[in-house]
Amino acid sequence: MDRAVTNIEGISDGGVALIAYGKLQLEDVSKRGGLEIENGLLRYCELDTLALVMILEYFREVIKPLNR
């Protein structure tokens, strides 16, 4: 788990993101390690937000014919 948290590409689900954020808040992390975790969290949040936007767009397309 530790390796996944410090690996930028390793933050791939909400559980690992939560642990990574906690690690930044509660542990003494090197500046380089902290930046890697921060970048991983930012990338995870970016992809998570994109997925939510894609879901929203899908639902808008599905209900569009119903609103006519």
Number of C-alpha atoms within 10 A of each C-alpha: 11 11 9 17 23 21 16 20 15 18 26 18 11 13 10 18 22 13 16 24 16 11 17 16 11 9 9 10 13 10 9 10 16 19 15 17 26 18 17 23 24 15 16 21 17 11 13 15 12 12 12 11 12 12 12 12 11 12 11 11 11 11 10 10 8 7 6 5
